[in-house]
Amino acid sequence: MDVGSESGSGPASEPTPGTELHAEPGTEPQAGTESASASASASGTEPHAEPGTEPSSEPQAGTEPESGTEPEPGRVTEGEPGPQPRPRSFVAPEPVTPDPPRLPGRTLMTQSWLDATFLHWAVDPAVVAPLLPPGVVPDVIDGVTYVGLIAFRMHRIGWGPLPGMPYLGTFPETNVRLYSVDAAGRRGVVFRSLEASRLLPVATARLFFRLPYRWARMSVHRFGDVYWYASRRREPGSGSPPPGSLIGVRVTSPVEAPSPLEHFLTARWRLHFSLGGRTVHMPNAHPRWPLFRAQLLACDEDLVAAAGLKGIAARPPDSVLFSPGVPVRFGRPASA
């Protein structure tokens, strides 16, 4: 999670070309280098369409809903949200909306997510279903769900009405996430891992929210329209070598009319996780994402495999997007 500016404040101003956005010793990428094996860019823009509704009929008792098939590697699957592989007691998922619902109650935390790169791979829902907490199932669009690898800068985490913390609340983060829907039809994400370079926020998130944060050595660099994100886990017992990632993208053109898939992957208004022996959802709200297409220059990583999803990131991602960022507010967790 990111936490930075309070509601209504915008992202931090753009750095000048060649700026070191955030770096620690030993994590600097080589400027101007590109991976010969890396490929994939976001698919062409499609007119905006409202997400579809669920079929009215429920599966008959004793039958299993049909699961989607995995698309061809390298192909971005776009379209209306498809049937959900869920128990009979689940209701139809809420519509996918680019703007958030009203945040219930008082704001618990504030933060900003800046210079965010979104990499996504389409997968069969059956692959990720065992990795979700009880009471939620994979969220599906056109018969598939997605695994996301998201790298960005967390900026100024703050609590309630207090101002965000400039040092302890500001750091790079890279997370592996899945897409979920609960019995009430609330769409969200489930984090499989979250790398962060500040030890105190890592310990706080693990202690109070039981989120799978991991302490890592990280950096974010910008060279004009090119962004590099580096991470290497530094906790004892992380393995040899420990899991890490090196991601490079070149930002190209703005996404004028995001497709249903692009909204599905980015407009997620809560996270699902286990807390105190029960599954909860934690709502968030932020302005509509300003999205850009991006060319993938490098993706040398093993965080996805370390999160229990081996082989998924061995092929190029099906979607590559970038955003300069948004200010975010979080509400209090509630039972899912």
Sequence and secondary structure as in RCSB ss.txt:
>XXXX:A:sequence
MDVGSESGSGPASEPTPGTELHAEPGTEPQAGTESASASASASGTEPHAEPGTEPSSEPQAGTEPESGTEPEPGR
VTEGEPGPQPRPRSFVAPEPVTPDPPRLPGRTLMTQSWLDATFLHWAVDPAVVAPLLPPGVVPDVIDGVTYVGLI
AFRMHRIGWGPLPGMPYLGTFPETNVRLYSVDAAGRRGVVFRSLEASRLLPVATARLFFRLPYRWARMSVHRFGD
VYWYASRRREPGSGSPPPGSLIGVRVTSPVEAPSPLEHFLTARWRLHFSLGGRTVHMPNAHPRWPLFRAQLLACD
EDLVAAAGLKGIAARPPDSVLFSPGVPVRFGRPASA
>XXXX:A:secstr
    S TT        TT EEE  TT    TT   SS   B              S    TT          TT 
   SS       TT        SS     SS  EEEEEEEEEEEEEEE HHHHGGGS TTEEE  BTTBEEEEEE
EEEEEEEEETTS   SSTT EEEEEEEEEEEETT  EEEEEEEEEES HHHHHHHHHHH   EEEEEEEEEEETT
EEEEEEEE STTS SS  EEEEEEEEEEE SS  HHHHHHH   EEEEEETTEEEEEEEE      EEEEEEEEE
E HHHHTT TTGGGS  SEEEEEEEEEEEE   EE 
